[in-house]
Amino acid sequence: MLEGIRIVEVEGLGPGPFAAMMLADLGAEVIVVHRKDSPAPGAPQRSLIDRGKKSIVLNLKDADDVVVLKQLIATADGLIEGFRPGVMERLGLGPHEFRENHPRLVYGRLTGWGQAGPKAQDAGHDLNYIALSGALWYASQTQDPPFVPPTVVGDIGGGAMYLVAGMLAGLLRAQRSGKGTVVDAAIVDGSAHTMNLLMAAHSANLLQADRGKGVLDGSPWSRCYSTLDGGWLSVQCLEPQFYEVFLQKLGVDGNDLFERSFEPVTWKELAARFAGIIGGKTLDEWSEIFADCDACVAPVLTPWQSASHAHLVARGTWTEVDGQLQARSAPRFDGKRPADPGIAPARGEHTTEIMASIDIEV
């Protein structure tokens, strides 16, 4: 879908490389500029989020290498960087450096706090950004500390995905008007923006300001329950017709004790009853009971278990490349299953090729 688009990615952490991987998955030529020094201790020599990319190694503290990067950027449609505000400017690689000679460049910047604001220069991580944005608030039951899967809501949902959307919007405008743009993708902004769906739910009385008192985050029919073997079963039968199927599969349909109530004062007792029933069978047993029905129930699986599930196998969602489990590209186009990603490049694997493409001898 993005064939003919060239993106230069300056090596960073987490969401920036993920966004560049997604653009590569979609067909863009992505050149990642790796540092000349070795990766951080414990980091792999080949990272799966570099799949589909070409790699060149440069030292951005070396003036000659900065010149090389400038020449490379001059051939690109887009740039992705994830440093704190001001770092690229100090290297002589800020957006203003390219405005005159490369006005079509879409300059993608991904940070936690954004390019401006009181916290712009502060350190932070995924959990901090989504805590401040409000996106962490509904993450757990009332008695539990808020917790979500690491990086999913912030780095990926509020960061990488918003950078990709911004890059694509910028590329479309550049093609139409010849004018590029600077994309300021801040995780704190993006994760706040994702909350608009929940803000709409709040206006419909499905969520309350207090955690655990809304239908989505507190009701007994919208949570996970432990099974006999220590597994977890997700239950979210929000609509009455799905709740009826859920009760039937539990074997308690028609029982007044399980009447669907929107009064939070009844939820603790009802949840305890559900927990007692669900805790009496294993996860596999419940998975079989709830298979092929509209109860809105699913087992909570590890990625490795997910890769073996019949539905994910049929769709070919997961694959293994070079001994590494990973998900294929998404979304899909024209109903075609995405091809297996290639093996990620070694750091600097394409240095000679890339240098030659911009007429520089190694």
C-alpha positions in Angstrom: 0.0 0.0 0.0 2.9 2.4 0.7 5.2 1.2 -2.2 7.4 4.1 -3.4 7.4 5.8 0.0 10.8 6.2 1.8 11.0 6.7 5.5 14.2 7.4 7.5 14.0 6.3 11.1 16.5 7.5 13.6 17.0 4.7 16.1 15.0 5.2 19.3 13.1 3.2 21.9 9.7 1.5 21.8 7.0 3.4 20.0 9.0 5.1 17.3 10.6 1.9 16.0 7.1 0.2 16.3 5.6 2.9 14.1 8.3 2.6 11.6 7.8 -1.2 11.6 4.1 -0.7 10.8 4.9 1.6 7.9 7.4 -1.1 6.6 4.7 -3.7 7.1 2.5 -1.6 4.8 5.1 -1.5 2.1 7.2 1.6 2.7 10.9 1.5 2.3 12.1 2.2 5.8 15.8 2.9 6.5 16.7 2.7 10.2 19.8 4.6 11.3 21.3 2.5 14.0 24.0 3.9 16.3 27.5 2.7 15.6 28.0 1.4 19.1 26.5 -1.9 20.1 22.8 -2.1 21.3 22.1 -1.7 25.0 23.1 -4.6 27.2 20.6 -7.4 26.8 19.1 -6.0 23.6 19.1 -8.3 20.6 21.5 -7.8 17.7 18.4 -8.3 15.5 15.1 -6.8 16.8 11.9 -8.1 15.3 10.5 -4.5 15.2 13.2 -3.8 12.6 11.7 -6.4 10.3 11.2 -5.2 6.7 13.7 -2.3 7.2 17.2 -1.6 5.9 19.9 -0.7 8.4 22.7 1.8 8.3 25.0 2.6 11.2 26.0 6.2 11.8 27.5 8.2 14.7 25.4 11.3 15.1 28.1 12.9 17.3 30.4 12.8 14.2 29.9 15.8 11.9 30.7 13.7 8.8 28.0 11.2 9.7 25.5 14.0 10.3 26.2 15.1 6.7 25.5 11.6 5.5 22.2 11.5 7.4 21.2 14.9 6.0 21.8 13.6 2.5 19.8 10.5 3.2 16.9 12.5 4.6 16.9 14.6 1.4 15.9 11.4 -0.5 13.1 10.6 2.0 9.4 11.3 2.1 9.3 11.1 5.9 11.5 11.1 9.0 10.8 9.5 12.4 12.6 10.4 15.6 11.9 9.9 19.2 14.3 12.0 21.2 13.5 14.6 23.8 12.6 18.0 22.4 15.7 19.9 21.2 18.0 16.9 20.7 17.6 16.8 16.9 18.0 20.6 16.7 21.3 20.5 18.6 22.5 17.9 16.1 21.6 20.3 13.2 18.8 17.9 12.1 15.7 19.8 13.3 12.7 20.4 11.0 13.8 24.0 10.1 17.0 22.6 8.5 14.9 21.0 5.8 12.1 23.5 5.2 13.8 25.3 2.3 15.4 22.5 0.4 12.9 19.7 1.2 9.5 21.3 1.8 7.7 18.0 1.2 9.3 16.3 4.1 6.9 14.8 6.7 8.9 15.1 10.0 7.5 12.7 12.6 8.3 13.3 16.2 7.3 10.9 19.0 7.7 11.7 22.7 5.9 11.0 25.9 5.0 14.6 26.9 5.1 16.4 23.5 7.3 19.0 22.0 6.0 21.8 24.3 4.5 22.2 27.7 5.8 22.3 31.3 6.7 18.6 31.3 8.2 18.5 27.8 11.7 18.0 29.0 10.8 15.6 31.9 11.7 11.9 31.8 8.8 9.4 31.8 7.5 6.0 30.7 4.3 4.5 29.4 2.7 4.2 32.8 3.3 7.8 33.7 1.9 9.2 30.4 -1.3 7.2 30.6 -1.7 8.0 34.3 -1.6 11.7 33.6 -3.8 11.5 30.5 -6.6 9.7 32.3 -6.2 6.5 30.3 -5.1 4.4 33.2 -8.0 5.3 35.5 -10.5 2.5 34.5 -7.8 -0.2 34.2 -8.7 -2.4 37.2 -11.3 -3.2 39.7 -11.9 -0.7 42.6 -9.8 -2.6 45.2 -6.9 -3.1 42.8 -4.2 -0.7 41.7 -4.7 0.5 38.1 -2.7 -1.7 35.7 -2.8 -2.5 32.0 -0.6 -4.6 29.8 2.8 -2.8 29.5 3.1 -0.4 26.5 -0.3 -1.4 24.9 -2.3 1.7 25.9 0.5 4.3 26.0 3.5 3.5 23.8 1.5 1.6 21.1 -2.1 2.8 21.3 -1.4 6.5 22.2 2.0 6.8 20.7 2.9 4.6 17.7 -0.5 4.4 16.2 -1.0 8.2 16.4 2.4 8.8 14.8 1.5 6.4 12.0 -1.8 8.2 11.5 -0.1 11.6 11.5 2.6 10.4 9.1 0.0 9.0 6.7 -2.0 12.3 6.9 1.1 14.3 6.3 2.2 12.1 3.3 -1.2 12.5 1.7 -1.1 16.3 2.0 2.5 16.4 0.7 1.5 14.4 -2.3 -1.5 16.8 -2.9 0.1 20.1 -2.1 3.8 19.6 -2.1 3.9 20.9 1.5 5.2 18.7 4.3 4.5 19.0 8.0 5.9 18.3 11.5 3.9 15.6 13.3 4.0 16.1 17.1 2.8 12.7 18.4 2.8 12.8 22.2 1.8 9.7 24.1 0.0 11.8 26.7 -2.1 13.4 23.9 -2.8 10.2 22.0 -3.8 8.2 25.1 -6.1 11.0 26.2 -7.6 11.0 22.7 -8.3 7.3 23.0 -10.4 8.1 26.0 -13.1 9.8 23.9 -14.8 6.5 23.4 -15.1 6.1 27.1 -16.1 9.8 27.5 -19.0 9.0 25.2 -19.8 5.9 27.4 -19.7 8.2 30.4 -22.3 10.5 28.8 -24.5 7.4 28.3 -24.1 6.5 32.0 -22.0 3.4 31.2 -19.1 4.8 33.2 -19.0 6.9 36.3 -16.3 9.2 37.6 -15.6 6.7 40.5 -13.9 3.5 39.4 -15.9 0.3 39.7 -19.3 1.9 39.6 -19.9 1.8 35.8 -21.3 -1.0 33.7 -18.0 -1.3 31.8 -15.6 -1.3 34.6 -17.5 -2.6 37.6 -20.5 -4.8 36.7 -20.3 -8.6 37.3 -20.9 -9.2 33.6 -17.8 -7.1 32.6 -14.7 -8.5 34.2 -12.4 -11.6 34.4 -12.9 -14.6 36.6 -10.4 -17.2 37.9 -10.9 -20.8 36.8 -10.3 -24.0 38.8 -6.8 -24.5 37.2 -5.7 -20.9 37.8 -6.6 -19.6 34.4 -8.8 -16.6 33.6 -12.1 -16.2 31.7 -13.1 -12.8 30.3 -16.8 -12.0 30.5 -18.4 -9.0 28.9 -22.0 -9.7 28.0 -23.1 -6.1 28.1 -26.4 -6.5 26.1 -29.3 -8.3 27.8 -29.6 -11.0 25.1 -25.9 -11.9 25.5 -26.3 -12.0 29.3 -29.1 -14.5 28.9 -26.9 -16.8 26.9 -24.2 -16.4 29.5 -26.6 -17.5 32.3 -27.8 -20.4 30.2 -24.3 -21.7 29.7 -23.6 -21.3 33.4 -26.7 -23.4 34.1 -28.5 -20.7 36.1 -30.9 -19.2 33.6 -34.3 -18.3 35.1 -32.8 -17.9 38.6 -33.9 -14.7 40.2 -30.6 -14.5 42.2 -28.8 -13.7 39.0 -31.2 -11.0 37.8 -29.4 -8.3 35.8 -29.2 -5.2 38.0 -27.7 -1.8 37.3 -27.5 -1.0 41.0 -23.8 -1.2 42.0 -24.8 -2.3 45.6 -25.8 -5.7 44.2 -22.7 -6.3 42.2 -20.4 -7.6 44.9 -22.7 -10.5 45.8 -23.5 -11.3 42.2 -19.8 -11.2 41.2 -19.0 -13.6 44.1 -21.7 -16.0 42.9 -20.2 -15.9 39.3 -16.7 -16.4 40.7 -17.9 -19.5 42.7 -19.4 -21.1 39.6 -16.6 -20.3 37.2 -14.0 -21.3 39.8 -15.5 -24.8 39.7 -14.3 -25.7 36.2 -11.0 -25.4 34.3 -10.3 -22.9 31.6 -10.5 -25.6 28.9 -13.8 -26.8 30.2 -15.3 -23.3 30.2 -13.8 -22.6 26.7 -15.6 -25.7 25.4 -18.9 -24.7 27.1 -18.8 -21.2 25.6 -17.5 -22.2 22.2 -19.6 -21.0 19.2 -22.2 -19.0 21.2 -23.1 -15.3 21.8 -22.3 -15.1 25.5 -19.4 -12.7 24.8 -16.9 -14.9 26.8 -13.3 -15.8 25.9 -10.4 -17.3 27.6 -7.5 -15.1 28.6 -4.5 -16.5 26.7 -0.8 -15.9 26.5 0.5 -14.9 23.1 1.9 -18.4 22.7 -1.5 -20.0 23.5 -3.2 -17.4 21.2 -0.9 -18.6 18.4 -2.4 -22.1 18.7 -6.0 -21.1 19.0 -8.1 -22.3 16.1 -9.4 -18.9 15.2 -6.0 -17.2 15.1 -4.6 -20.2 13.3 -7.3 -20.0 10.6 -6.6 -16.3 10.2 -2.8 -16.8 10.2 -2.5 -14.0 12.8 0.7 -15.3 14.4 3.8 -16.7 12.8 7.3 -17.7 13.7 10.3 -16.2 12.0 13.9 -17.1 12.9 12.7 -18.8 16.0 10.8 -15.7 17.2 7.0 -15.7 17.6 5.4 -12.5 16.2 2.2 -11.3 14.7 1.9 -10.7 11.0 1.1 -7.3 9.6 -2.3 -5.7 10.2 -4.7 -4.5 8.9 -5.4 -6.7 5.8 -6.3 -5.5 2.4 -8.6 -7.2 -0.2 -9.0 -10.2 2.0 -5.4 -11.4 1.6 -3.4 -12.9 4.5 -0.2 -10.8 5.0 3.0 -12.5 4.0 5.5 -13.7 6.6 7.8 -10.9 7.6 11.4 -11.4 6.7 14.3 -11.8 9.2 15.2 -8.4 10.8 18.4 -7.0 9.5 21.6 -7.0 11.5 22.7 -3.6 12.6 24.4 -1.8 9.7 23.7 -4.7 7.3 22.8 -2.3 4.4 25.3 0.5 5.2 27.3 0.0 1.9 24.1 -0.2 -0.2 22.5 2.9 1.3 25.7 5.0 1.1 26.1 4.0 -2.5 22.4 5.1 -3.2 23.3 8.6 -2.1 26.6 8.6 -3.9 28.9 8.3 -0.9 31.8 5.9 -0.9 32.3 3.9 2.3 
